[in-house]
C-alpha cells in the first residue's frame, strides 16, 4: 500500500485544522440548548428569536443545529427576551436574559413540549413521530415499530420510506443498490462483503432509528452512488445502571439479547450481546434456454443459521471540554444450506444428461471493529474531533457438492474453499467553526488503508471423505490494496426568507495495488472532485421545499472483485472481476413536505445519471450445454428518474396510518457478448415500483396493535428483470410494570404458504426464468424487560467517531443525524464550568440561571 503518500497528504490536512484562527472580537452572545420535553432528544432547526425587553422589537435570530444547540453572537449589552418555536411544539419564551461585559450568557436547556392543539388532534404524549424529516435526510424511528421485534435489520428497512429490500435482504435506495451503509455513523468491513449478510447480523430490537440520506454533504465519504443509510442502534449515556433483556421465539427464528450500561462520574461503560437463530425451507426452479440447448433445474433446500453481535464500549471525560471514547464490536455469522438439486440438460432437443446433486454450503464470517475517538469542545459550536477505526472481516464461503445416483448413493464429490479477508485502518479529523449566527465553516481530512484478500481452491473425492487438489480447477489468490486520502470543506449559510444553504466540495484520491496469482494487475489510480449543494426554504409555518445536487462514487466491493469461479450451481456459474473501475453518479432531487391538519406529506422528485455503471452481465458458456456465466462489468450508462411519496395520517390521538410509493423509470445501456462472441450494445428500460402501508393503534392499559404490508415490484436489469414480491404482518403487544416490561405476539404471511420471486432474463443468445419460493409464514412471541435506574439529569457529551457527517453536525446516537455527530447537549453544570473565566463571570451566570429557572417554572 502507498502508505507514505497517503499519510503525508493526510498530515498536511490535519495540520491545517489546528491552524484555524478565531474571528475578530465580538460583543456578547446568548447560547442554549433546545430539547424535547418528552424524551430529552435534541430539537434540530428550531427557530430562536431575540427580542429587546423594552419594546419587544426583533433584534436577531438563528436556528438550532442538529444537536439542538444555538448561539446568537454580536449581541449588544442589555436585557432581552428569547423566543423558541418549532412546528408541532408549544412556543417557549425566556424573559430577562441579561447580556453585559461582552460575555457569553447561557440560558441552559430549554424543553419544548408538544403543542396542546396537536396533542388533541394528532399524537400521543411522549411518543416520537415514526417518521421525521430533516434538512438533508429522512429519519425512521424504528423503536416505535413492534412488528419487527425478534427479526433482523432487513425487517426494519422494508418499512423505511425510499428503501426497497428483496427476499434475500439486498437493499436499494430509489432503485439503486449501490449505496453506503453506516452502523452508528461508522463504516465497517461487515458491509464490504455483503449488505444482505450484514443486515442479518443486526438485530431489529436494537435499532433505534434509520436515517436515509439522499443528498449527502461533502463531509461524507463520496462512496455510495445511490446515497447513504445510517443505522443507529440503541445506546444509553445516562448516569446509573441499566440492563435490557429482549427475547423472541418463532416458527422461523428465535433470538436472545442482553444490553446494559453503567455510568458513574466521568466514566461510563456499555456492554451488549445479541444472538439469533433462524430455520426455514426454500424451493428453486430454473429454466435456461439457448440457441442449441436448454437446462431445467429444481431444488429443495433447508436453511439454518446463527448470527451474533456483541459490543463493549468505554467513555471518559478528560476535562469539562475534552472527551474520550473507545469501543470494540464483534460480529459472527454462520449460514448453512443443504439442498437437493435435480438437473436435466437437452442438446438440440435431445436429452443430453441428467444428474442429482446434494449441495452442502456453509458461509461463515467474523467481524471486529475497534475505535478510539477524541473530542475537544473549544467553545459551544466550535469543535475539533480526531477519530480512529480498525475494522476487519474474515469471510469463508465453502460448499461441498455430491453427485448422486438414483438411489442417492454418492458417486463423487467436489469441494470449494473460498477464504476472504477485508481489513481497513482509518484516521479522520474534523473541525467546525461558526462565524456569527448565520454561518458555519467546516473542514477536515481522512485517510483509509484498505486491504482485500481472496484465497480459493478446489478439492475432489471419489465417493469418499478423502479430498485431493482438483487439477481441472486450479487454485488462485488475489491481493487487492486500496488506499484513499480525502479532504473536504463545507459551508452553511442562513439566508433571508427562511432559507438555508449548504454547500461543500470533497477531494478523494484512490491508490490501487492489485496482484492476482503473483502477477500485477494494472489498475490506474484515480482522483475525484465531489461537489454537493443543498438548499431548503420554509414556506409558511408547515411547508418546506428542498433542492439538492451531489456527485457520488461507487467502488467495487469484495464479492464483485473475488476471482473465485463458483460452480456451486453447475448451470449458473459466477465469478468476480478484479479489473472493475469505480462508478460515478450525479444525483438531483427536489423535495416538498407539508403538514396539513392531521396529515403529513413528503414528496420528492429525483433524477440520476451513472457512468461506468457496475452491473451483472451473463454470458452462455459454449463448451457447457445449458450453462450461464455471471460476472460484473462496467457496462456503460444507467439513467433513472422517478418520484417518492410518503403520507402519514393521524386519524385520532391513538390511531395513525402511513404509507408510501416509489416509482422510477430506468434506462440501461451497456456492452454484452453477442452471438458471434463479439461485444455488442444492449439496452433495456422500464418502470420499477414498490410501496408499503402501516397502521398503528394504541389502546388503554398498555395495549397496542400494528398492521403492515409491503410490496416490491420488478427491478429492471440490463438483460431482463428481477421479479417482485410482497409480505404482510399483524401484531399486538402489552406493556406492564410501568413500561418496564413488554410482551408481544405477531403473525407474518399467515394466509399463504410463501412468496414466489420470479426473475426473467432475455437476450439474443439466451433466456432465463427463475422462481424462488420462500416459505415465510411465521408466528413469533416476543418478550422484553428493563432493569435498573438511570438519571436523565446527568446526560453527558458524546465524542465523535469515524465517519462523515452533515454540515450542521448531528448523527449522535439519539438518531438526530448522520455521520460525525456534534456532541449531545451538555449538562448545564458542564456548560457553565467550561464558559466561566473568573468569579465575577460566575456570579453573573448564576443570576442569569436563576431567571431562566423561574421562566421554566412558569412555562411548565
KOLVOMAR-997719 format. One record per residue (C-alpha): residue in three letters; z negated, x negated, y negated. Coordinates in steps of 0.02 Angstrom, whole numbers, padded with zeros to 5 digits, always signed. Layout:
N
alaZXY/...
end
This chain:
860
unk+00000+00000+00000/unk+00035-00058-00176/unk-00149-00065-00221/unk-00145-00194-00364/unk-00010-00099-00460/unk-00100+00067-00434/unk-00270+00010-00495/unk-00201-00095-00637/unk-00118+00062-00708/unk-00272+00164-00673/unk-00390+00041-00756/unk-00286+00047-00916/unk-00300+00236-00918/unk-00487+00228-00880/unk-00522+00103-01019/unk-00437+00216-01144/unk-00560+00353-01103/unk-00708+00250-01161/unk-00616+00204-01321/unk-00620+00385-01385/unk-00694+00399-01558/unk-00792+00535-01644/unk-00708+00626-01790/unk-00773+00612-01968/unk-00945+00677-02015/unk-00960+00866-02003/unk-01080+00991-02080/unk-01200+01088-01972/unk-01148+01178-01813/unk-01203+01325-01707/unk-01195+01315-01517/unk-01245+01425-01373/unk-01202+01493-01201/unk-01147+01669-01153/unk-01188+01733-00978/unk-01176+01893-00879/unk-01346+01980-00880/unk-01320+02043-00702/unk-01289+01881-00608/unk-01304+01740-00735/unk-01121+01692-00720/unk-01039+01619-00875/unk-00932+01738-00978/unk-00771+01646-01023/unk-00665+01685-01177/unk-00792+01798-01259/unk-00766+01817-01447/unk-00901+01735-01555/unk-00901+01786-01739/unk-01005+01705-01876/unk-01060+01815-02024/unk-01161+01774-02179/unk-01332+01857-02177/unk-01321+01908-02362/unk-01163+02014-02365/unk-01111+02008-02180/unk-00946+01926-02231/unk-00849+01846-02087/unk-00859+01657-02105/unk-00787+01586-01944/unk-00765+01620-01759/unk-00718+01549-01590/unk-00703+01587-01403/unk-00819+01533-01264/unk-00748+01411-01139/unk-00744+01443-00951/unk-00923+01383-00936/unk-00974+01517-01063/unk-01015+01390-01198/unk-00963+01392-01380/unk-00981+01282-01533/unk-00943+01327-01713/unk-00933+01168-01816/unk-00921+01128-02002/unk-01045+01265-02049/unk-01123+01258-02221/unk-01312+01266-02242/unk-01377+01443-02244/unk-01426+01596-02144/unk-01303+01680-02027/unk-01281+01819-01900/unk-01191+01777-01737/unk-01099+01921-01652/unk-01034+01907-01474/unk-00910+02031-01400/unk-00810+02043-01239/unk-00712+02185-01159/unk-00821+02285-01041/unk-00986+02217-01111/unk-01103+02275-01246/unk-01089+02180-01409/unk-01238+02068-01449/unk-01294+02017-01623/unk-01411+01869-01653/unk-01479+01878-01833/unk-01559+01749-01947/unk-01481+01593-01874/unk-01526+01453-01993/unk-01416+01301-02023/unk-01482+01159-02128/unk-01476+00971-02150/unk-01310+00955-02060/unk-01396+00978-01892/unk-01343+01072-01736/unk-01429+01240-01711/unk-01432+01300-01532/unk-01461+01487-01505/unk-01485+01462-01319/unk-01419+01576-01183/unk-01361+01750-01238/unk-01348+01877-01097/unk-01214+02011-01106/unk-01244+02173-01015/unk-01104+02287-00953/unk-01070+02422-01083/unk-01154+02589-01055/unk-00989+02681-01077/unk-00905+02575-00944/unk-01052+02596-00827/unk-01040+02785-00838/unk-00855+02788-00802/unk-00812+02631-00710/unk-00927+02515-00618/unk-01094+02483-00536/unk-01237+02392-00621/unk-01249+02210-00569/unk-01087+02204-00469/unk-00949+02086-00521/unk-00772+02152-00527/unk-00670+02125-00369/unk-00527+02055-00474/unk-00547+01954-00635/unk-00407+01889-00743/unk-00422+01730-00844/unk-00301+01644-00961/unk-00208+01547-00826/unk-00270+01620-00662/unk-00321+01772-00562/unk-00492+01771-00476/unk-00529+01872-00319/unk-00719+01888-00294/unk-00724+01885-00105/unk-00911+01912-00093/unk-00877+02095-00136/unk-00771+02108+00022/unk-00869+02164+00176/unk-00722+02186+00296/unk-00682+02000+00306/unk-00857+01952+00366/unk-00851+01865+00534/unk-00671+01811+00505/unk-00590+01659+00425/unk-00508+01615+00260/unk-00342+01693+00311/unk-00427+01863+00324/unk-00486+01845+00144/unk-00322+01779+00073/unk-00224+01928+00141/unk-00317+02036+00014/unk-00287+01924-00137/unk-00153+01982-00260/unk+00005+01873-00266/unk-00029+01795-00094/unk+00054+01830+00073/unk-00017+01771+00239/unk+00078+01785+00404/unk+00004+01813+00577/unk-00016+01626+00606/unk-00111+01603+00443/unk+00029+01520+00343/unk+00003+01557+00158/unk+00134+01583+00023/unk+00120+01622-00162/unk+00254+01736-00232/unk+00359+01697-00078/unk+00340+01507-00094/unk+00245+01421+00046/unk+00244+01252-00043/unk+00076+01271-00127/unk-00075+01163-00166/unk-00240+01219-00087/unk-00407+01156-00153/unk-00576+01186-00073/unk-00718+01192-00201/unk-00598+01115-00328/unk-00566+00965-00214/unk-00412+00912-00117/unk-00441+00873+00066/unk-00342+00797+00207/unk-00387+00951+00309/unk-00248+01038+00212/unk-00122+00897+00235/unk-00099+00931+00420/unk-00077+01119+00410/unk-00133+01250+00285/unk-00138+01380+00425/unk-00254+01273+00532/unk-00366+01235+00384/unk-00386+01420+00347/unk-00454+01446+00523/unk-00590+01317+00490/unk-00659+01401+00333/unk-00774+01549+00367/unk-00742+01707+00268/unk-00929+01736+00249/unk-00946+01577+00146/unk-00804+01610+00023/unk-00869+01662-00148/unk-00702+01681-00236/unk-00518+01635-00227/unk-00426+01578-00383/unk-00237+01596-00391/unk-00169+01479-00524/unk+00015+01517-00554/unk+00039+01409-00708/unk-00070+01253-00687/unk-00105+01143-00836/unk-00068+00956-00845/unk-00244+00917-00784/unk-00199+00973-00609/unk-00107+00865-00485/unk+00078+00901-00502/unk+00088+00938-00316/unk+00113+01118-00261/unk+00282+01190-00309/unk+00227+01371-00296/unk+00058+01350-00382/unk-00123+01316-00336/unk-00250+01411-00232/unk-00431+01360-00260/unk-00557+01423-00132/unk-00736+01425-00199/unk-00872+01431-00067/unk-01047+01496-00095/unk-01174+01373-00162/unk-01345+01375-00242/unk-01403+01259-00380/unk-01563+01351-00423/unk-01743+01297-00402/unk-01842+01336-00244/unk-01780+01353-00067/unk-01652+01467+00010/unk-01587+01500+00186/unk-01449+01621+00232/unk-01405+01673+00409/unk-01238+01755+00450/unk-01182+01805+00622/unk-01048+01915+00698/unk-00989+01974+00868/unk-00818+02049+00902/unk-00686+02083+01034/unk-00579+01939+00969/unk-00707+01821+00895/unk-00889+01779+00861/unk-00973+01674+00729/unk-01139+01599+00675/unk-01178+01520+00508/unk-01332+01443+00426/unk-01335+01388+00243/unk-01483+01329+00143/unk-01534+01236-00014/unk-01689+01161-00090/unk-01722+01106-00269/unk-01874+01029-00350/unk-01875+00945-00519/unk-01724+00832-00541/unk-01674+00828-00358/unk-01581+00955-00253/unk-01509+00961-00078/unk-01395+01085+00011/unk-01359+01098+00196/unk-01241+01214+00286/unk-01157+01242+00453/unk-01038+01369+00523/unk-00962+01393+00695/unk-00831+01517+00751/unk-00757+01554+00921/unk-00605+01664+00950/unk-00513+01727+01103/unk-00353+01826+01107/unk-00193+01858+01205/unk-00014+01847+01144/unk+00162+01882+01206/unk+00325+01800+01151/unk+00508+01838+01187/unk+00654+01730+01132/unk+00842+01758+01141/unk+00960+01619+01083/unk+01148+01644+01088/unk+01275+01505+01062/unk+01465+01492+01071/unk+01467+01448+01257/unk+01289+01477+01314/unk+01130+01576+01290/unk+00948+01571+01344/unk+00819+01708+01372/unk+00634+01674+01373/unk+00472+01768+01395/unk+00294+01703+01385/unk+00117+01769+01405/unk-00023+01666+01329/unk-00212+01663+01320/unk-00279+01584+01160/unk-00454+01523+01129/unk-00532+01405+01005/unk-00688+01338+00923/unk-00698+01296+00738/unk-00842+01220+00645/unk-00878+01163+00467/unk-01036+01076+00408/unk-01092+01008+00241/unk-01234+00906+00165/unk-01249+00883-00023/unk-01366+00797-00146/unk-01381+00802-00335/unk-01495+00712-00456/unk-01523+00721-00644/unk-01520+00541-00704/unk-01565+00597-00880/unk-01551+00758-00978/unk-01370+00714-01012/unk-01315+00619-00857/unk-01295+00696-00684/unk-01251+00627-00514/unk-01198+00719-00356/unk-01139+00669-00183/unk-01085+00764-00029/unk-01023+00747+00149/unk-00921+00882+00235/unk-00867+00880+00417/unk-00745+00998+00500/unk-00693+01013+00680/unk-00559+01118+00765/unk-00516+01147+00948/unk-00371+01265+00986/unk-00311+01292+01165/unk-00166+01396+01229/unk-00124+01425+01412/unk+00049+01501+01427/unk+00154+01554+01575/unk+00336+01547+01519/unk+00494+01601+01612/unk+00666+01544+01554/unk+00843+01591+01606/unk+00995+01494+01544/unk+01177+01552+01551/unk+01333+01445+01525/unk+01496+01539+01496/unk+01401+01697+01550/unk+01365+01616+01719/unk+01185+01586+01772/unk+01154+01401+01748/unk+00968+01384+01782/unk+00801+01473+01789/unk+00632+01393+01781/unk+00449+01440+01768/unk+00328+01333+01668/unk+00141+01332+01642/unk+00107+01255+01471/unk-00069+01199+01428/unk-00076+01146+01245/unk-00227+01076+01153/unk-00238+01046+00967/unk-00394+00963+00902/unk-00443+00887+00736/unk-00592+00808+00648/unk-00604+00802+00459/unk-00727+00709+00347/unk-00740+00720+00157/unk-00863+00610+00059/unk-00880+00622-00130/unk-00983+00540-00267/unk-00971+00612-00443/unk-01045+00568-00613/unk-01051+00673-00772/unk-01105+00619-00946/unk-01128+00759-01073/unk-01109+00661-01234/unk-01143+00821-01332/unk-01111+01005-01294/unk-00924+01021-01261/unk-00891+00833-01263/unk-00898+00758-01089/unk-00846+00613-00981/unk-00836+00626-00792/unk-00796+00500-00656/unk-00762+00561-00480/unk-00725+00481-00312/unk-00672+00553-00146/unk-00640+00484+00028/unk-00555+00604+00148/unk-00488+00577+00322/unk-00419+00689+00459/unk-00384+00642+00639/unk-00271+00768+00725/unk-00213+00772+00905/unk-00076+00892+00963/unk-00057+00871+01150/unk+00021+00976+01288/unk+00049+00968+01474/unk+00197+01065+01544/unk+00202+01100+01731/unk+00363+01155+01816/unk+00325+01287+01949/unk+00419+01361+02095/unk+00421+01546+02140/unk+00251+01525+02224/unk+00186+01444+02064/unk+00164+01278+02152/unk+00175+01128+02036/unk+00338+01030+02058/unk+00324+00907+01913/unk+00230+00879+01751/unk+00268+00817+01577/unk+00133+00770+01451/unk+00150+00734+01264/unk+00010+00641+01173/unk+00034+00654+00984/unk-00105+00572+00882/unk-00102+00581+00692/unk-00214+00524+00550/unk-00211+00562+00364/unk-00326+00457+00252/unk-00350+00467+00064/unk-00454+00372-00064/unk-00460+00448-00239/unk-00531+00389-00405/unk-00523+00502-00557/unk-00587+00504-00737/unk-00579+00645-00865/unk-00631+00659-01047/unk-00649+00818-01152/unk-00662+00810-01342/unk-00672+00965-01452/unk-00615+00950-01633/unk-00690+01085-01742/unk-00699+01257-01664/unk-00513+01285-01635/unk-00452+01129-01545/unk-00489+01037-01383/unk-00412+00871-01331/unk-00420+00814-01151/unk-00350+00664-01062/unk-00381+00569-00902/unk-00313+00469-00758/unk-00310+00473-00570/unk-00266+00358-00426/unk-00236+00409-00245/unk-00214+00291-00097/unk-00142+00393+00047/unk-00100+00332+00223/unk-00017+00439+00357/unk+00000+00375+00534/unk+00078+00453+00689/unk+00069+00379+00865/unk+00155+00475+01004/unk+00212+00453+01184/unk+00267+00549+01338/unk+00198+00537+01515/unk+00265+00614+01677/unk+00200+00652+01852/unk+00272+00719+02015/unk+00157+00865+02050/unk+00001+00757+02046/unk-00128+00705+01918/unk-00060+00526+01911/unk+00041+00507+01750/unk+00152+00361+01701/unk+00259+00322+01548/unk+00414+00433+01539/unk+00560+00315+01507/unk+00679+00456+01461/unk+00573+00500+01310/unk+00510+00338+01230/unk+00352+00322+01128/unk+00351+00289+00942/unk+00246+00259+00788/unk+00255+00299+00602/unk+00152+00213+00466/unk+00180+00302+00301/unk+00091+00242+00144/unk+00097+00345-00015/unk+00007+00287-00173/unk+00001+00393-00331/unk-00053+00343-00505/unk-00063+00479-00637/unk-00112+00504-00819/unk-00116+00661-00924/unk-00154+00731-01094/unk-00190+00913-01134/unk-00218+01010-01294/unk-00291+01182-01331/unk-00272+01270-01497/unk-00340+01438-01554/unk-00207+01516-01666/unk-00222+01659-01789/unk-00193+01833-01721/unk-00298+01812-01563/unk-00177+01687-01488/unk-00219+01535-01382/unk-00100+01391-01346/unk-00124+01270-01201/unk-00002+01127-01182/unk-00002+00968-01081/unk+00101+00826-01011/unk+00068+00733-00848/unk+00148+00574-00783/unk+00145+00531-00598/unk+00216+00377-00513/unk+00233+00382-00323/unk+00246+00221-00222/unk+00300+00233-00040/unk+00296+00109+00105/unk+00358+00175+00272/unk+00378+00088+00440/unk+00442+00175+00597/unk+00438+00083+00763/unk+00415-00084+00672/unk+00568-00055+00561/unk+00554-00025+00375/unk+00620+00142+00311/unk+00698+00126+00139/unk+00621+00267+00036/unk+00628+00234-00152/unk+00479+00253-00267/unk+00494+00390-00397/unk+00424+00441-00567/unk+00394+00617-00631/unk+00350+00690-00801/unk+00268+00859-00778/unk+00252+00970-00933/unk+00155+01132-00944/unk+00129+01261-01080/unk+00032+01424-01081/unk+00022+01549-01223/unk-00087+01705-01223/unk-00109+01840-01354/unk-00234+01980-01361/unk-00159+02146-01418/unk-00291+02270-01471/unk-00456+02275-01379/unk-00396+02287-01199/unk-00222+02212-01181/unk-00169+02032-01154/unk+00007+01960-01146/unk+00040+01788-01072/unk+00187+01667-01062/unk+00185+01511-00955/unk+00301+01370-00901/unk+00267+01222-00788/unk+00354+01095-00677/unk+00285+01056-00506/unk+00314+00929-00366/unk+00305+00963-00179/unk+00286+00806-00073/unk+00317+00820+00115/unk+00160+00841+00220/unk+00106+00770+00387/unk+00189+00895+00504/unk+00354+00881+00410/unk+00354+00691+00420/unk+00300+00669+00601/unk+00448+00599+00703/unk+00374+00653+00870/unk+00504+00754+00967/unk+00405+00905+01026/unk+00477+00984+01184/unk+00331+01099+01220/unk+00461+01239+01220/unk+00612+01171+01312/unk+00732+01288+01221/unk+00660+01264+01046/unk+00629+01079+01010/unk+00550+01023+00846/unk+00544+00854+00758/unk+00488+00796+00586/unk+00588+00694+00460/unk+00506+00541+00379/unk+00654+00524+00258/unk+00609+00681+00161/unk+00610+00671-00028/unk+00497+00773-00144/unk+00545+00948-00201/unk+00547+00983-00388/unk+00517+01160-00454/unk+00523+01237-00628/unk+00419+01396-00647/unk+00423+01526-00786/unk+00314+01682-00795/unk+00274+01823-00915/unk+00114+01921-00886/unk+00039+02083-00951/unk-00134+02153-00918/unk-00223+02302-00991/unk-00374+02414-00964/unk-00330+02595-00998/unk-00478+02710-00971/unk-00533+02686-00792/unk-00376+02592-00739/unk-00343+02405-00745/unk-00161+02350-00733/unk-00092+02175-00708/unk+00096+02150-00712/unk+00191+01985-00705/unk+00374+01936-00700/unk+00421+01764-00637/unk+00567+01651-00600/unk+00578+01481-00516/unk+00711+01354-00478/unk+00683+01221-00344/unk+00794+01068-00325/unk+00791+00961-00168/unk+00703+01107-00083/unk+00619+01068+00084/unk+00665+01195+00218/unk+00675+01212+00406/unk+00851+01180+00474/unk+00905+01224+00652/unk+01050+01147+00748/unk+01114+01177+00927/unk+01096+01031+01049/unk+01267+01015+01133/unk+01202+00924+01285/unk+01071+01058+01323/unk+01133+01235+01351/unk+01043+01368+01251/unk+00933+01244+01156/unk+00897+01230+00969/unk+00830+01081+00873/unk+00722+01121+00721/unk+00685+00992+00588/unk+00654+00983+00399/unk+00783+00938+00269/unk+00802+00932+00080/unk+00929+01073+00085/unk+00977+01085-00098/unk+00930+01229-00212/unk+00814+01378-00194/unk+00801+01507-00334/unk+00695+01663-00345/unk+00642+01792-00473/unk+00527+01940-00450/unk+00381+02046-00503/unk+00198+02062-00452/unk+00099+02218-00493/unk-00086+02250-00465/unk-00188+02403-00513/unk-00374+02439-00498/unk-00434+02618-00525/unk-00617+02664-00547/unk-00622+02843-00482/unk-00810+02855-00507/unk-00954+02735-00534/unk-00961+02706-00346/unk-00781+02725-00289/unk-00637+02609-00327/unk-00459+02595-00263/unk-00349+02444-00293/unk-00183+02383-00229/unk-00028+02286-00271/unk+00152+02250-00227/unk+00250+02087-00229/unk+00440+02089-00236/unk+00560+01946-00266/unk+00745+01909-00239/unk+00778+01737-00164/unk+00940+01638-00156/unk+00951+01482-00047/unk+01092+01356-00037/unk+01094+01201+00073/unk+01181+01091+00200/unk+01183+01127+00387/unk+01285+01065+00535/unk+01449+01160+00566/unk+01549+01195+00724/unk+01635+01025+00721/unk+01474+00931+00690/unk+01505+00901+00505/unk+01394+00957+00363/unk+01439+01124+00284/unk+01361+01225+00144/unk+01259+01376+00197/unk+01192+01513+00084/unk+01076+01659+00108/unk+00993+01782-00009/unk+00892+01941-00005/unk+00731+02029-00055/unk+00557+01976+00001/unk+00417+02102-00016/unk+00237+02138+00027/unk+00088+02241-00026/unk-00094+02285+00000/unk-00213+02431-00031/unk-00403+02431-00029/unk-00538+02559-00065/unk-00725+02531-00085/unk-00858+02665-00088/unk-01045+02644-00116/unk-01168+02773-00051/unk-01352+02784-00082/unk-01490+02687+00005/unk-01386+02528+00027/unk-01240+02605+00121/unk-01060+02560+00080/unk-00887+02578+00157/unk-00720+02492+00141/unk-00542+02526+00196/unk-00398+02403+00189/unk-00215+02396+00236/unk-00090+02256+00216/unk+00097+02240+00240/unk+00204+02083+00234/unk+00390+02113+00236/unk+00527+01997+00296/unk+00549+01824+00219/unk+00724+01759+00183/unk+00763+01586+00255/unk+00918+01478+00239/unk+00981+01528+00412/unk+00910+01703+00429/unk+00745+01792+00400/unk+00569+01794+00468/unk+00504+01966+00509/unk+00358+02057+00432/unk+00201+02139+00499/unk+00053+02244+00444/unk-00130+02274+00479/unk-00271+02392+00431/unk-00460+02398+00443/unk-00608+02513+00414/unk-00789+02462+00397/unk-00965+02517+00348/unk-01117+02412+00302/unk-01300+02439+00264/unk-01414+02330+00158/unk-01601+02332+00190/unk-01761+02249+00134/unk-01710+02249-00049/unk-01540+02174-00012/unk-01604+02026+00088/unk-01527+02090+00248/unk-01363+02174+00292/unk-01280+02242+00448/unk-01101+02299+00464/unk-00975+02372+00586/unk-00787+02365+00564/unk-00629+02402+00663/unk-00455+02325+00642/unk-00289+02396+00703/unk-00386+02514+00815/unk-00242+02636+00843/unk-00115+02509+00904/unk-00105+02380+01043/unk-00047+02247+00923/unk+00083+02197+00795/unk+00254+02126+00831/unk+00328+01993+00717/unk+00519+01990+00733/unk+00624+01847+00665/unk+00813+01840+00661/unk+00921+01688+00626/unk+01110+01697+00618/unk+01238+01561+00580/unk+01418+01522+00628/unk+01355+01421+00778/unk+01208+01521+00847/unk+01095+01673+00834/unk+00910+01681+00874/unk+00798+01833+00895/unk+00614+01801+00921/unk+00473+01927+00941/unk+00289+01879+00939/unk+00165+02012+00991/unk-00012+01981+00932/unk-00141+02088+01021/unk-00257+02101+00872/unk-00354+02262+00900/unk-00533+02218+00858/unk-00708+02287+00832/unk-00842+02175+00759/unk-01027+02188+00718/unk-01098+02076+00581/unk-01274+02034+00528/unk-01343+01930+00385/unk-01514+01891+00312/unk-01576+01787+00164/unk-01740+01693+00169/unk-01829+01601+00029/unk-01857+01616-00157/unk-01751+01548-00299/unk-01795+01534-00483/unk-01643+01577-00588/unk-01727+01514-00746/unk-01711+01335-00685/unk-01524+01330-00656/unk-01457+01155-00684/unk-01295+01075-00738/unk-01164+01029-00611/unk-01068+00867-00601/unk-00882+00867-00587/unk-00783+00819-00434/unk-00613+00750-00387/unk-00479+00874-00435/unk-00388+00926-00592/unk-00448+01072-00693/unk-00393+01192-00826/unk-00380+01139-01008/unk-00539+01231-01054/unk-00641+01165-00907/unk-00704+01289-00780/unk-00695+01288-00593/unk-00879+01270-00560/unk-00949+01350-00407/unk-00979+01513-00495/unk-00795+01545-00470/unk-00758+01538-00655/unk-00609+01423-00646/unk-00517+01290-00551/unk-00512+01104-00548/unk-00633+00989-00636/unk-00765+01108-00694/unk-00854+01095-00856/unk-01038+01093-00812/unk-01128+01257-00787/unk-01235+01314-00934/unk-01387+01203-00954/unk-01560+01273-00971/unk-01623+01297-01149/unk-01753+01161-01121/unk-01619+01035-01070/unk-01504+01076-01215/unk-01647+01063-01341/unk-01708+00899-01273/unk-01534+00824-01274/unk-01499+00881-01452/unk-01660+00838-01545/unk-01668+00670-01634/unk-01842+00674-01709/unk-01996+00782-01731/unk-01931+00865-01888/unk-01775+00925-01799/unk-01880+00987-01653/unk-01983+01097-01769/unk-01825+01174-01841/unk-01762+01209-01666/unk-01924+01294-01615/unk-01914+01404-01770/unk-01734+01450-01729/unk-01776+01483-01545/unk-01917+01599-01593/unk-01797+01704-01697/unk-01673+01704-01554/unk-01803+01765-01431/unk-01853+01904-01550/unk-01671+01955-01562/unk-01653+01954-01372/unk-01809+02060-01351/unk-01735+02183-01473/unk-01568+02195-01384/unk-01648+02201-01210/
end
